[in-house]
């Protein structure tokens, strides 16, 4: 509150000082040569500013609609280009210019007052000041919102609970990207499958999982998860616990035992997880294991979830520190 009041007082002092300075300017002939009004140029500038605001609004709409980056770049480029043209027209057509044949000397108080008077007189011949002010305000506001719009891509702003939402429920069937129900017989050794909960939003952070079959003799799950992998089939969150990239690779060595054992790999920073030991981290910057999803086999051989994940999905500061 004190900071806001300080700014208000400072602004009031500047306004009062500026008004007093204007009264102290000596009367007489104008410093700047008289220039005739240019209402046509003023309309052009106002139109360009409004057009720039329109391009900024188009950028916001395209961004909200997840348009291609080429269209986003085109809209933002046209906005900046239109602002540049408006600035050039303003400089050459709406303001008087003062040319000096010699370098300006160091300004004394009287000369400084003349410079200020030049700036004041340069805008006196404008006939549509209010229109230009409104157009400039619209362009600035729209461009500011357009530049802030990409911040929404960093994650949900108003409802952060969706980051902790678990769409998996007891009895949820596993389906592939086409909605086909996955069966236990579909999961073969050395094959990576991506699955989602049937009927849920596949774009939810906790929806995608990776499903692989591990030889039962290799399984070494925690004691409370011994019945989570029917027939050696295990499922883990597809979201890497390091930087939320997609775990999309499955390392399957061909020359055992000299080569590393099978593992899930994130291609972004090569965090590597062991599917046989509960998603434990084998290599890379990930700070904690992949959350595991308990599985069961239904009456018709379909894979179903027995509940939610063993831990929070995605990277978490507290999980990394622990």
C-alpha positions in Angstrom: 0.0 0.0 0.0 2.8 2.4 0.8 4.5 1.7 -2.5 1.3 2.5 -4.4 0.7 5.7 -2.5 4.4 6.7 -3.2 3.9 6.2 -7.0 0.7 8.3 -6.9 2.4 11.1 -5.1 5.4 11.0 -7.5 3.1 11.1 -10.5 1.1 14.0 -9.0 4.4 16.0 -8.4 5.5 15.4 -12.0 2.2 16.6 -13.4 2.2 19.7 -11.3 5.8 20.4 -12.2 5.1 20.0 -15.8 2.2 22.4 -15.7 4.3 25.0 -13.9 7.1 24.7 -16.5 4.6 25.4 -19.3 3.5 28.6 -17.6 7.1 29.8 -17.4 7.7 29.4 -21.1 8.3 32.9 -22.6 5.6 34.1 -25.0 6.4 34.9 -28.5 6.8 33.4 -31.9 6.6 29.6 -32.1 10.0 27.8 -32.0 8.9 25.3 -34.7 7.9 26.4 -38.1 4.1 26.1 -38.6 2.9 23.0 -40.2 -0.6 22.4 -41.7 -2.8 19.7 -40.2 -2.8 16.3 -42.0 -6.2 14.7 -41.1 -5.7 12.1 -43.8 -2.5 10.9 -42.3 -4.0 10.9 -38.9 -6.8 8.6 -40.2 -4.1 6.4 -41.8 -2.2 6.1 -38.5 -5.4 5.4 -36.5 -6.4 2.7 -39.1 -2.9 1.1 -38.9 -3.0 1.0 -35.1 -6.5 -0.6 -35.1 -5.3 -3.1 -37.7 -2.4 -3.9 -35.5 -4.8 -4.5 -32.6 -6.9 -6.8 -34.9 -3.8 -8.8 -35.8 -3.0 -9.2 -32.1 -6.5 -10.4 -31.4 -6.2 -12.9 -34.3 -3.0 -14.2 -32.7 -4.8 -14.7 -29.4 -7.7 -16.6 -31.1 -5.3 -18.7 -33.1 -3.3 -19.5 -30.0 -6.4 -20.5 -28.1 -7.4 -22.7 -31.1 -4.0 -24.4 -31.1 -3.3 -23.3 -34.7 0.0 -24.0 -36.5 3.0 -22.1 -35.5 3.3 -20.7 -39.0 -0.1 -19.0 -38.6 0.8 -17.7 -35.2 4.1 -16.2 -36.5 2.2 -14.6 -39.4 -0.3 -12.9 -37.2 2.3 -11.6 -34.8 4.6 -10.5 -37.6 1.8 -8.6 -39.3 1.0 -6.9 -36.0 4.6 -5.7 -35.5 4.9 -4.8 -39.1 1.7 -2.7 -39.0 3.0 -0.9 -35.8 6.2 -0.2 -37.6 4.5 1.4 -40.6 2.3 3.4 -38.2 5.4 4.7 -36.4 7.0 5.7 -39.7 3.9 7.6 -40.9 3.6 9.3 -37.5 7.2 10.4 -37.6 7.2 11.8 -41.1 3.7 13.1 -41.5 2.3 14.1 -38.1 5.2 15.7 -36.3 7.3 18.7 -37.3 11.0 18.2 -37.7 13.8 20.5 -36.5 17.1 20.3 -38.5 20.3 21.7 -37.1 23.3 22.7 -39.3 25.7 22.4 -36.3 25.8 20.0 -33.3 23.6 20.9 -30.4 25.6 22.6 -27.6 25.1 21.7 -24.0 21.6 22.8 -23.0 21.1 25.7 -20.6 17.8 26.1 -18.8 16.4 28.5 -21.4 17.4 26.2 -24.2 15.9 23.2 -22.4 12.6 25.1 -22.2 12.8 25.7 -25.9 13.3 22.0 -26.6 10.2 21.2 -24.4 8.3 23.8 -26.3 9.3 22.2 -29.6 7.8 18.9 -28.4 4.6 20.6 -27.3 4.1 22.5 -30.5 4.8 19.5 -32.6 1.5 17.9 -31.6 -0.6 21.0 -31.5 -1.7 20.7 -35.1 -3.2 17.2 -34.5 -7.0 17.3 -35.0 -7.8 13.8 -33.9 -5.8 13.4 -30.7 -8.6 11.4 -29.0 -9.0 9.0 -31.9 -5.2 8.4 -32.1 -5.0 7.9 -28.4 -7.8 5.3 -28.4 -6.2 3.5 -31.4 -2.8 3.5 -29.7 -4.3 2.2 -26.4 -6.2 -0.6 -28.2 -3.1 -1.6 -30.1 -0.9 -1.6 -27.0 -3.5 -3.5 -24.9 -4.1 -6.2 -27.6 -0.4 -6.7 -28.2 0.3 -6.9 -24.5 -2.4 -9.6 -24.1 -1.0 -11.4 -27.1 2.5 -11.5 -25.7 1.1 -12.8 -22.3 -1.1 -15.5 -23.9 1.7 -18.1 -24.4 2.1 -18.1 -20.6 -1.0 -20.3 -20.5 1.0 -23.1 -22.1 3.0 -23.4 -19.0 0.1 -25.2 -17.3 -3.4 -24.6 -15.9 -3.6 -21.3 -14.2 -7.0 -21.2 -12.6 -7.5 -24.9 -11.8 -4.2 -26.5 -10.9 -6.0 -29.5 -9.4 -6.1 -31.2 -12.8 -2.3 -31.7 -12.5 -3.1 -34.0 -9.5 -6.2 -35.7 -11.0 -6.0 -39.5 -11.4 -8.4 -40.7 -14.1 -7.8 -44.4 -13.3 -10.4 -46.1 -11.2 -10.8 -49.7 -10.0 -12.2 -51.7 -13.0 -11.1 -49.2 -15.7 -10.3 -51.1 -18.8 -7.1 -50.3 -20.8 -7.6 -49.2 -24.4 -5.2 -48.1 -27.1 -5.2 -44.8 -29.0 -7.9 -46.1 -31.3 -10.2 -47.1 -28.3 -9.6 -50.8 -28.7 -9.5 -52.8 -25.5 -6.1 -54.3 -24.7 -6.0 -57.9 -23.7 -3.3 -59.8 -21.8 -2.6 -61.9 -24.9 -1.8 -58.7 -26.9 1.2 -57.8 -24.7 4.3 -59.6 -25.9 7.8 -59.6 -24.6 10.1 -56.7 -25.7 7.1 -54.7 -26.9 6.0 -51.3 -25.6 2.3 -50.4 -25.6 0.6 -47.1 -24.8 -2.8 -47.3 -23.1 -5.4 -45.0 -21.7 -8.4 -45.5 -19.4 -11.6 -46.3 -21.3 -14.0 -43.4 -21.4 -11.6 -40.9 -19.8 -10.0 -37.8 -21.4 -6.7 -39.0 -23.0 -5.2 -35.6 -22.7 -5.3 -35.7 -18.9 -1.9 -35.8 -17.4 -2.5 -39.1 -15.7 -4.2 -40.8 -18.6 -1.3 -42.2 -20.7 0.5 -45.3 -19.4 3.1 -47.6 -20.9 2.5 -51.4 -20.7 5.2 -54.0 -21.1 5.5 -57.7 -20.3 8.5 -58.7 -18.2 9.6 -62.3 -17.7 8.1 -63.3 -14.3 11.4 -64.6 -13.1 12.8 -61.1 -13.5 10.1 -59.4 -11.4 11.3 -57.9 -8.1 8.4 -55.6 -7.2 8.0 -54.2 -3.7 6.2 -56.6 -1.3 2.9 -54.6 -1.4 2.9 -54.8 -5.3 3.5 -58.5 -5.8 0.0 -59.0 -7.3 0.1 -55.9 -9.5 1.7 -57.6 -12.5 -0.5 -60.5 -13.8 1.6 -62.8 -16.1 4.5 -60.3 -15.8 2.5 -57.5 -17.4 3.4 -54.1 -15.7 2.0 -50.6 -16.3 3.6 -47.3 -15.5 2.8 -43.6 -16.1 4.0 -42.5 -19.4 5.0 -39.1 -18.0 8.7 -38.9 -17.0 9.3 -37.8 -13.4 12.1 -35.5 -14.5 10.7 -33.0 -17.0 7.3 -34.5 -17.9 8.4 -35.8 -21.3 6.8 -38.9 -22.7 8.5 -42.2 -21.9 8.4 -43.6 -25.4 11.4 -46.1 -25.7 11.9 -49.6 -24.5 15.4 -50.9 -24.3 15.6 -54.6 -25.2 19.2 -56.0 -25.2 19.9 -58.7 -27.8 23.1 -60.0 -26.1 22.5 -60.9 -22.5 23.9 -61.0 -19.9 26.7 -58.7 -21.2 24.3 -55.9 -22.2 22.1 -53.9 -19.8 18.7 -55.4 -18.8 15.4 -54.2 -20.4 14.3 -50.7 -19.4 11.9 -47.9 -20.1 13.7 -44.8 -21.5 12.7 -41.2 -21.8 14.2 -39.8 -25.0 14.4 -36.2 -23.8 17.2 -36.6 -21.2 17.6 -40.4 -21.2 16.2 -41.1 -17.8 16.0 -44.8 -17.6 13.6 -46.9 -15.5 13.5 -50.6 -14.6 10.0 -52.1 -15.2 10.9 -55.2 -13.2 11.6 -53.4 -9.9 8.7 -51.0 -9.7 9.9 -48.3 -12.2 13.1 -47.6 -10.2 15.6 -45.1 -11.8 18.6 -46.8 -13.4 20.1 -43.8 -15.1 19.5 -40.1 -15.8 18.3 -37.0 -14.0 14.9 -38.4 -12.9 14.6 -38.1 -9.1 12.1 -40.8 -8.4 10.5 -43.9 -9.9 7.7 -44.0 -12.4 4.3 -44.3 -10.7 3.0 -47.9 -11.2 -0.6 -48.8 -12.0 -1.9 -52.0 -10.5 -3.3 -54.4 -13.1 -5.6 -57.4 -13.2 -7.1 -59.6 -16.0 -10.8 -59.6 -16.5 -13.1 -62.5 -17.3 -12.6 -62.1 -21.0 -8.9 -61.6 -20.8 -9.0 -57.8 -20.9 -6.6 -55.8 -18.9 -8.2 -53.7 -16.1 -6.9 -51.3 -13.5 -7.2 -52.3 -9.8 -6.9 -48.7 -8.6 -4.8 -45.6 -9.0 -1.1 -45.0 -9.3 1.4 -45.8 -6.6 2.4 -42.1 -6.4 1.9 -38.7 -8.0 2.3 -38.4 -11.8 4.9 -36.3 -13.4 7.8 -34.3 -11.9 7.4 -32.9 -8.4 9.8 -30.8 -6.3 9.1 -32.6 -3.1 9.5 -36.0 -4.7 12.8 -35.1 -6.2 14.1 -33.8 -2.8 13.0 -36.9 -1.1 
